[in-house]
Amino acid sequence: MENKIQELFGSMVFGDSVMRQKLPKDIYKSLKKTIEEDKVLDITVANVVASAMKDWAIEHGVTHYTHWFQPMTGITAEKHDSFISPIGDGAVISEFSGKELIRGEPDASSFPSGGLRATFEARGYTAWDPSSYAFIKDGVLCIPTAFCSYGGEALDKKTPLLRSMEAVNVQALRILKLFGNTSVRRVVPTVGPEQEYFLIRREDYEARRDLVFTGRTLFGAKPPKGQELEDHYFGAIKPRVKAFMCELNEELWKLGVYAKTEHNEAAPAQHELAPIFTTANIATDHNQLTMELMKKIASRHGLACLLAEKPFQGVNGSGKHNNWSLSTNDGQNLFEPGDTPYENAQFLLFLSAVIAAADDYQDLLRVSAAGAGNDHRLGASEAPPAIISIFLGDELSAILDSIENGSSYEEHGKSDIEIGVHVLPKFPKDSTDRNRTSPLAFTGNKFEFRMLGASSSIAGPNIIFNTIVADELSRFADILENADDFKSSLNKLIADEIRTHKRILFNGNNYSEDWVREAESRGLLNMRTSVEAIPCYISEKNVKLFTKHKIFTESELHSRCEIHLENYCKVINIEALTMIEMAVKDILPSVTKYMKSLSDTILSKTKVNPALHSKAENKLLEKLSVLTDSMYEKIEKLSCDLEKSHDIISLRERAEYMKDTIIPDMEQLRADADQIEPLVSAEYWKIPTYGQLLFGVN
């Protein structure tokens, strides 16, 4: 088995080992230097790399290549070009130049731009990201790229991610230099995204318009059994699901994705896959590939993979836990406390930067998890609330308290903690219990951000993490670089930061109502919906942050705000239209047929004996009649209100209208339909029920 994994892993990737083999030594070294030092690629080197990449791809039966990029749609995009080039007399050769490798020109007119350009301004450019290896997918050579407009504005998620990685690298190196570490050449954010998902039978998926059009169920009565018995979590994996997981692992390993852990999650039909950490931009590419392959491979097994944040009401939704850390090029994790006084102080300073960043930029961390789908999940006793807080655990919290107060910390005997002099008391990686209710938890040597929705790209939260931490590190470096006494200034800085930002630290139950009240008293933000959060992109404070570190221009920020608001409106509009269609074409016809059957039964009884009373049938018929009348009124109201939304020009006002009017309309319509469902005979109810969906896979 070990040999098989080694043979599979990276077999479809133009990775380091392939480049060593295929490229001349000087070209290989030049390319590696370009990647490691983030330099512009020389065209001479690019030509040799392109030729070798083409030859390698052709050896694997490839005829086409694509610049694989991540526009603001949340998924990936690709345009396929063949390697053929005419040479006259009707003959062709296989050709792929450095220019074609470095830059592509897809039509950008139909991608979301948030007003950065008009529809007729179609030109867009893709630029190769050499730090993320090319790979073969579905018989096509895929070259990971950034995507920008003719005017240079970022139209994708990768460009700002790469910018943010450079920003945190620059500021982290400033801090390390202050601690005497001049050998580190680069600091990179590393990420491991845990991916939750549901698997249901393909035929059930195709029989429900809501799943096909929106990815989640818009109607559905609670089944007799949900997740109450807690018997699915970490339970034995069903054979059909196991077969899916095995194929998924193999396909991911071929693409160099570090798929590591798989298990059943809390809800019936819910599962999780977790990879090993890698650099943030590669982790983002890999997670996009993971979601794409999950859907494709599920179909091969007669299954459908659901990545919606809340596909089923009444059971846990799906998140994506973004595990974030900082590592140096020589393998040091900057969130490991270390064994020496200066390593301890360095750890505490980087820890303080994250604490300060989470407090100063609560709004941006919240907006990174914004989305119409995730609003159904956050705060539902299955995911953290929309309030940002950090869990550190009792031991580390006690250490920070002692630093803030200048008091003693008892561990291996009493000792005063004077930063940079005494060794920080060693605490194990798992020195405290895991707090699964916390939106942002320190878990030994990384921070686990649990608010992100399952279908989201991890680019967004990592752009924000990198940027806000870079900003705090920049502020710290400005203070310490100008300090007369580094040790005393460092000591004071860390104590001051803990004192200033301790309101963001909370080790308790984030699900409790007591915490909501306490958070309010602490002055923490609680933006319950995406409509409240999204405009934070363009607050004065945040525009200043992103432009200072050259992550976004002001126009790029306004475009993203507009894109997210527009997407929110479109998602709700599609869901509302789908509800109306299902109600009119699926639910009402099923109910009326059943009501006719009840009426026929009543009439037949009366014909046999006029004295017979059809009490059960009459009661049921009366109840269904009231509910269907009510349901029809709700359909009419939703249709009318939805029509009004189209007249609202301002995106922000339309999003507010969708939140305040359309979503309540949808909830009321669903309430009637979900009361009707248990009353209708299974013979007449044609839509697959929650019981079938959640327990149908064997």
Long-range contacts (C-beta under 8 A, 24 or more apart in sequence): 5-253, 8-250, 8-253, 8-254, 9-253, 9-254, 9-256, 10-253, 10-254, 10-255, 10-256, 11-254, 12-60, 12-135, 12-136, 12-137, 12-254, 12-255, 12-256, 13-133, 13-134, 13-135, 13-136, 13-254, 13-255, 13-256, 14-53, 14-56, 14-57, 14-133, 14-134, 14-135, 14-141, 15-133, 15-256, 16-133, 18-56, 19-49, 19-52, 22-52, 22-53, 22-55, 22-56, 23-48, 23-49, 23-52, 24-48, 31-130, 34-130, 35-130, 35-131, 36-185, 36-186, 36-329, 37-185, 37-186, 38-131, 38-166, 41-102, 41-128, 41-130, 43-98, 43-99, 43-102, 44-98, 45-98, 46-98, 46-99, 46-101, 46-102, 47-97, 47-98, 48-98, 49-98, 49-101, 50-96, 50-97, 50-98, 50-100, 50-101, 51-96, 53-96, 53-101, 53-134, 53-141, 54-83, 54-94, 54-95, 54-96, 54-141, 57-83, 57-136, 57-141, 58-83, 58-94, 60-136, 61-139, 62-136, 62-139, 62-140, 62-141, 63-139, 64-139, 64-140, 64-141, 65-96, 65-100, 65-140, 65-141, 65-142, 65-143, 66-140, 66-141, 66-142, 66-143, 67-104, 67-106, 67-126, 67-128, 67-143, 67-145, 68-137, 68-142, 68-143, 68-144, 68-145, 69-106, 69-126, 69-144, 69-145, 69-146, 69-147, 69-156, 69-158, 70-147, 70-156, 70-157, 70-158, 70-284, 70-288, 70-457, 70-459, 71-111, 71-112, 71-147, 71-155, 71-156, 71-157, 72-111, 72-112, 72-113, 72-114, 72-155, 72-156, 72-157, 72-560, 72-563, 73-111, 73-112, 74-455, 74-456, 74-457, 74-567, 75-288, 75-291, 75-292, 76-288, 76-292, 77-106, 77-111, 77-147, 78-140, 78-142, 79-104, 79-106, 79-107, 80-140, 101-128, 101-143, 102-127, 102-128, 103-127, 103-128, 104-145, 106-147, 108-147, 108-149, 108-155, 111-147, 111-155, 112-563, 112-566, 112-567, 113-149, 113-155, 113-559, 113-563, 114-558, 114-559, 114-560, 114-561, 114-562, 114-563, 114-566, 115-558, 115-559, 115-562, 116-149, 116-151, 116-153, 116-155, 116-555, 116-556, 116-559, 117-149, 117-150, 117-151, 117-153, 121-149, 121-150, 123-149, 123-150, 124-148, 124-149, 124-150, 124-155, 125-149, 125-150, 129-158, 129-162, 129-281, 131-162, 131-279, 131-281, 131-282, 132-281, 132-282, 132-285, 133-256, 133-282, 135-255, 135-256, 137-255, 137-289, 144-285, 153-553, 153-555, 153-556, 153-559, 154-552, 154-556, 157-284, 157-457, 157-459, 157-460, 157-463, 158-281, 158-284, 158-459, 160-459, 160-463, 160-551, 160-552, 160-556, 161-280, 161-281, 161-284, 161-459, 161-462, 161-463, 161-466, 162-281, 163-549, 163-550, 163-551, 164-462, 164-463, 164-464, 164-466, 164-467, 164-470, 164-549, 164-551, 165-189, 165-279, 165-280, 165-281, 165-466, 167-466, 167-467, 167-470, 167-549, 167-550, 167-551, 168-326, 168-466, 168-467, 168-469, 168-470, 168-473, 170-470, 171-469, 171-470, 171-471, 171-473, 171-474, 171-477, 172-326, 172-334, 172-350, 172-470, 172-473, 174-473, 174-474, 174-477, 174-481, 175-346, 175-349, 175-350, 175-473, 175-476, 175-477, 175-480, 176-328, 176-346, 178-477, 178-480, 178-481, 178-486, 179-342, 179-345, 179-346, 180-342, 183-330, 184-328, 184-329, 184-330, 184-332, 185-329, 186-328, 186-329, 187-326, 187-327, 187-328, 187-329, 187-334, 188-279, 188-280, 188-326, 188-327, 188-328, 188-329, 189-279, 189-280, 189-324, 189-325, 189-326, 189-327, 189-462, 189-465, 189-466, 190-277, 190-278, 190-279, 190-280, 190-283, 190-324, 190-325, 190-326, 190-327, 190-446, 191-277, 191-278, 191-279, 191-280, 191-283, 191-284, 191-322, 191-323, 191-324, 191-325, 191-458, 191-462, 192-274, 192-275, 192-276, 192-277, 192-278, 192-283, 192-323, 192-446, 193-274, 193-275, 193-283, 193-287, 193-320, 193-321, 193-322, 193-323, 193-452, 193-458, 194-272, 194-273, 194-274, 194-320, 194-321, 194-323, 195-272, 195-273, 195-274, 195-287, 195-290, 195-291, 195-294, 195-320, 195-454, 196-265, 196-270, 196-271, 196-272, 196-318, 196-319, 196-320, 196-454, 197-270, 197-271, 197-272, 197-273, 197-294, 197-305, 197-306, 197-307, 197-318, 197-454, 198-267, 198-269, 198-270, 198-271, 198-305, 198-306, 198-311, 198-312, 198-318, 199-241, 199-244, 199-269, 199-271, 199-298, 199-303, 199-304, 199-305, 199-306, 199-697, 200-269, 200-303, 200-304, 200-306, 200-693, 200-694, 200-696, 200-697, 201-302, 201-303, 201-304, 201-692, 201-693, 201-696, 201-697, 202-298, 202-299, 202-302, 202-303, 202-304, 203-302, 204-304, 204-688, 204-692, 204-693, 204-696, 205-304, 205-306, 206-304, 207-686, 207-687, 207-688, 208-687, 208-688, 208-693, 209-578, 209-581, 209-582, 209-585, 209-586, 210-575, 210-578, 210-579, 210-582, 211-304, 211-306, 211-311, 213-574, 213-578, 214-308, 214-571, 214-574, 214-575, 214-578, 215-306, 215-307, 215-308, 215-311, 215-373, 215-455, 216-306, 216-308, 216-309, 216-310, 216-311, 216-312, 216-373, 216-376, 217-311, 217-312, 217-313, 217-690, 217-693, 218-575, 218-578, 218-579, 218-582, 218-666, 218-670, 219-579, 219-582, 219-583, 219-587, 219-670, 219-673, 219-674, 219-677, 219-687, 220-312, 220-313, 220-674, 220-677, 220-689, 220-690, 220-693, 221-674, 221-675, 221-677, 221-678, 221-689, 221-690, 222-313, 222-314, 222-674, 222-690, 223-689, 223-690, 223-691, 223-694, 223-695, 224-691, 225-268, 225-691, 225-695, 226-267, 226-268, 226-314, 226-315, 226-694, 227-266, 227-267, 227-268, 227-315, 227-316, 230-266, 232-264, 232-265, 232-266, 232-267, 232-268, 232-269, 232-270, 233-264, 233-265, 233-266, 234-263, 234-264, 235-264, 237-262, 237-263, 237-264, 237-271, 238-697, 238-698, 239-698, 240-301, 240-302, 240-303, 240-697, 240-698, 241-271, 241-303, 241-697, 243-301, 244-297, 244-298, 244-301, 244-303, 245-271, 245-273, 247-297, 247-300, 247-301, 248-273, 248-293, 248-294, 248-297, 251-293, 251-297, 252-286, 252-289, 252-290, 252-293, 255-286, 255-289, 256-286, 257-286, 257-289, 257-290, 258-286, 259-290, 265-316, 265-318, 266-315, 266-316, 266-382, 267-312, 267-315, 267-316, 267-694, 268-315, 268-694, 268-695, 269-693, 269-694, 269-695, 269-696, 269-697, 270-315, 270-316, 270-318, 277-323, 277-325, 277-446, 280-324, 280-462, 280-466, 283-458, 283-462, 284-457, 284-458, 284-459, 284-462, 287-320, 287-457, 287-458, 288-457, 291-455, 303-697, 307-454, 307-455, 308-373, 308-454, 308-455, 309-371, 309-373, 309-374, 309-376, 309-377, 309-453, 309-454, 309-455, 310-373, 310-376, 310-377, 310-380, 312-690, 312-693, 312-694, 314-690, 315-694, 316-382, 317-376, 317-377, 317-380, 317-382, 317-383, 317-454, 318-377, 318-453, 318-454, 319-377, 319-383, 319-450, 319-451, 319-452, 319-453, 319-454, 320-452, 320-453, 320-454, 320-456, 320-458, 321-448, 321-449, 321-450, 321-452, 322-448, 322-449, 322-452, 322-458, 322-461, 322-462, 322-465, 323-443, 323-446, 323-447, 323-448, 323-449, 324-446, 324-447, 324-448, 324-449, 324-461, 324-462, 324-465, 325-445, 325-446, 325-447, 326-350, 326-469, 333-445, 333-446, 335-442, 335-445, 335-446, 335-447, 336-445, 337-424, 337-426, 337-427, 338-424, 339-423, 339-426, 340-423, 341-419, 341-420, 341-421, 341-422, 341-423, 341-424, 342-420, 344-419, 344-420, 344-423, 344-424, 345-419, 345-420, 345-490, 345-494, 347-424, 348-403, 348-419, 348-424, 348-494, 349-476, 349-490, 349-493, 349-494, 350-473, 351-442, 352-472, 352-476, 352-493, 352-494, 352-497, 352-498, 352-501, 353-469, 353-472, 353-473, 353-476, 354-390, 354-442, 354-447, 354-469, 354-472, 355-390, 355-497, 355-498, 355-501, 355-504, 355-505, 356-472, 356-497, 356-500, 356-501, 357-465, 357-468, 357-469, 357-471, 357-472, 358-388, 358-389, 358-390, 358-440, 358-468, 358-501, 358-504, 359-500, 359-501, 359-503, 359-504, 360-468, 360-471, 360-472, 360-501, 361-464, 361-468, 361-471, 361-542, 361-545, 362-388, 362-504, 362-524, 362-525, 363-525, 363-527, 363-533, 363-536, 363-539, 363-542, 364-464, 364-468, 364-536, 364-542, 364-545, 365-439, 365-440, 365-449, 365-451, 365-461, 365-464, 365-465, 365-468, 366-451, 366-525, 366-527, 366-533, 366-536, 367-464, 367-533, 367-534, 367-536, 367-537, 368-451, 368-452, 368-460, 368-461, 368-463, 368-464, 369-451, 369-452, 369-453, 369-456, 369-461, 370-530, 370-533, 370-534, 370-564, 371-453, 371-455, 371-456, 371-530, 371-564, 371-567, 371-568, 371-571, 372-530, 372-567, 372-568, 372-571, 372-572, 372-575, 373-453, 373-455, 373-571, 374-451, 374-452, 374-453, 374-456, 374-530, 375-528, 375-529, 375-530, 377-453, 378-451, 378-528, 379-511, 379-528, 381-511, 383-450, 383-451, 384-437, 384-438, 384-439, 384-450, 384-451, 384-510, 385-439, 385-510, 385-511, 385-515, 385-516, 385-526, 386-451, 386-526, 386-527, 386-528, 386-529, 386-533, 387-439, 387-510, 387-515, 387-516, 387-519, 387-524, 387-525, 387-526, 388-439, 388-440, 388-504, 388-524, 388-525, 389-438, 389-439, 389-440, 389-504, 389-505, 389-506, 389-510, 389-519, 389-524, 390-438, 390-440, 390-441, 390-442, 390-447, 390-504, 390-505, 390-506, 391-435, 391-438, 391-440, 391-441, 391-442, 391-505, 391-506, 391-507, 392-432, 392-442, 392-505, 392-507, 393-431, 393-432, 393-433, 393-435, 393-442, 393-507, 394-432, 394-507, 395-427, 395-431, 395-432, 396-427, 396-431, 396-432, 396-442, 397-505, 397-507, 399-424, 399-425, 399-427, 400-498, 400-502, 400-505, 403-494, 403-495, 403-498, 404-495, 404-498, 404-499, 404-502, 406-495, 418-491, 419-487, 419-490, 419-491, 419-494, 420-487, 420-490, 420-491, 421-487, 435-507, 435-510, 437-509, 437-510, 437-511, 438-506, 438-510, 439-510, 463-551, 467-545, 467-546, 467-549, 467-551, 468-545, 470-549, 471-545, 471-548, 471-549, 474-549, 529-659, 530-564, 530-568, 531-565, 531-568, 531-652, 531-655, 531-656, 531-658, 531-659, 534-561, 534-564, 534-565, 534-568, 534-655, 535-561, 535-565, 535-652, 537-561, 537-564, 562-651, 565-651, 565-652, 565-654, 565-655, 566-651, 568-655, 568-658, 569-645, 569-651, 569-654, 569-655, 569-658, 572-658, 572-659, 572-662, 572-663, 573-642, 573-645, 573-658, 573-662, 575-666, 576-638, 576-642, 576-662, 576-665, 576-666, 577-642, 579-638, 579-666, 579-669, 579-670, 580-635, 580-638, 580-639, 580-642, 582-687, 583-631, 583-635, 583-669, 583-673, 584-635, 586-686, 586-687, 587-631, 587-673, 587-676, 587-687, 588-628, 588-631, 588-632, 590-680, 590-684, 590-685, 590-686, 590-687, 591-624, 591-628, 591-676, 591-680, 591-684, 592-628, 593-684, 594-624, 594-680, 594-681, 594-684, 594-685, 595-621, 595-624, 595-625, 595-628, 597-681, 597-684, 598-624, 620-679, 623-679, 624-676, 624-679, 624-680, 627-672, 627-675, 627-676, 627-679, 628-676, 630-672, 631-669, 631-672, 631-673, 631-676, 634-665, 634-668, 634-669, 634-672, 635-669, 637-665, 637-668, 638-662, 638-665, 638-666, 638-669, 641-665
